[in-house]
Amino acid sequence: MIQIATVSNDPIHKQPDAAPAGAAKITAQGVNVYYGDKQALKDISIDVPAHQVTALIGPSGCGKSTFLRCINRMNDVIDGCCMEGEIRLDGEDIYARGIDVVHLRARVGMVFQKPNPFPKSIYDNVAYGPKIHGLAASRAEMDEIVLHSLEKAGLIDEVRDRLDAPGTGLSGGQQQRLCIARAIAVEPEVILMDEPCSALDPIATARIEELIDELKQNYTIVMVTHSMQQAARVSQKTAFFHMGELVEQGTTEDIFTRPADDRTKAYITGRIG
Amino acid sequence: MEHEHIVTSFDEELKAIDTTLAEMGGMAEAQLAKAIQALVRRDADLAREVIAEDKRIDQLEAELDHDAIRLIALRQPMAEDLRMVITALKTSANLERIGDYAKNVAKRTITLAEMPTVGSTTHTIERMAVLAQGLVSSVLDAYVRRDVAAADEVRRRDEEVDHLHTSLFRELLTHMMEDPHNITACTHLLFIAKNVERIGDHATNIAEYVHFMVSGEILEDERPKGDKTSQTIVDAPQEKG
C-alpha cells in the first residue's frame, strides 16, 4: 500500500501552459483528410483558443472525431488515411518532418469515449506515462506526480487508500476520471476528449463537466460531444461539422442562441435539414 | 423556419403556444376597441362586459406560461425555438397588461357615463386609441409573420401615440383650469389617456421581442419617444376683464 499524506504545493511538474487565455493555441489551416478515396474532412480551418473548452458538434460521420484525432496525429496509425493542410500547436507545424509524435502526444493528451484504464493498479495507470517519458527521477517524485494528477482529476479522495487496487475495479465515472488523471500525469498542454461522458450517468457526467471547467485553467480542451446540452454547458467555443465540412464556428452562446447557417439551425433545433 | 422538427410533437407544442398567443392578442385588441367604444358611446353595459372578459386573457396567460415552462423543461429548446418561447412568454405578459389597461378604461367609463362630457376630449382619446389598437394589431401580425421590418415600424409609430397624449394632456389641464367642475371627469380622462399611451408602449415592447425572435439581436438603441407630459406646464387662462 502506498501512503503519502499530502500533496506538495510545489509540484515538480513544469509550470502550467503560460499561453494567454483566448489566444490561438492550435491553428488548423485548410485541413483535408481522406480515408482511401473517401474525403472525410474538407478544407477545415479553425483556431482553438488557449485555456478554453472548444466543443466539436455534428451528426455521426460528420468528421468531428477525425478532426480531433488530427490534433495529436492519431490518424497516422490508420491505414489509407492521408492528411493535407496544416495544424500548428503554438505556431509549430505538428506534421512537419522531424516532429517526435510520442512527444507531441505527451503535449496533446487524449481521453476516449469509453473509459479504458490499463489492467493495472490505479497507481500504475497514472504512473505509466511519466515512467515512459522519464518525468520522475525517484520513487518519491513519481508518488508526487501520481497523487497530484489524481487530485487534479478530482479522484484522490475516492482512491487514496486503495492506490494498488486495479483501475478496472472503479465505477465508470471514476474510471473516466482515472483516464483524465493518466492524461494529466504527463503534463500535457492540450487535452482532447472524444465523447468523454457518453457512457456515464448524469451524476458522473456532472462531475466530469465540473472537472473540465477546472481543468481549463491549466489546459486547452477540445471536446467532441453528441450532447448539445453538454456542449452548451461546458464549452466557450463551438464548431459545427457537417458532412466533412466545418459549417460554422463561434462563441457557444452565439451558436446556441443565434446560429447563422441553416444547417446549424436545423441540427441544433432538431429539425429535418 | 419552414423545416419541421424531427420530433413531431415538438412542433405541435410550439404551435400550441403560438395559437394561445394569437388568441390572447386578438382578445387584447378587441378589449381595447370595446372599451373605447364604451367610452365614446357612454355605454356602461358594454364597459361591464369588457371588465368581465379580462379574466379570459388572464387565464390564457397562465395557460401559455405553463406550456412555455413545460416546453423549456422537457424540450430544452435551442436557437430560434428558444427565442420563440422566450418571446412568447414576454409577449403574453405584455398582452395581459394591455388587457388590464383596457379593463381600467372600462371601469372609468362606468363612472364617466354618469357625468357631463368635457369638450371634444373623448374624440381625441378615441383617435389615440385607434392608433394604439393599430400598433397592437400590426405587432401581432409581425409576430405571426416573423416580420422584423413590420415590428421595427411599430416601434417607430408609437411616437404618434405619445404626441397625441401630450396634446391631450394640455387640453385636459386647460379644461380643468377653465372650470373646476370638470376636474373629476378630466382626471378620469387623464388616466384613460395614460392607459392608452401605455398600451402603445407595450406594443413597442412586443415589437422589440419580435425583432429579437427573428434576428437574434436585442435592440439596444433608445426607442423613439414623444411623450412630453412629464415636462408640460399649462399656464392658467388670462382673467377676462
Interface residues (C-beta under 8 A of the other chain):
Chain A: M228 Q229 A232 F256 T257 R258 P259 T264 K265 A266 I268 T269 G270 R271 I272 G273
Chain B: M1 H3 E4 H5 I6 V7 F10 Q76 P77 M78 A79 E80 D81 L82 R83 S215 G216 E217
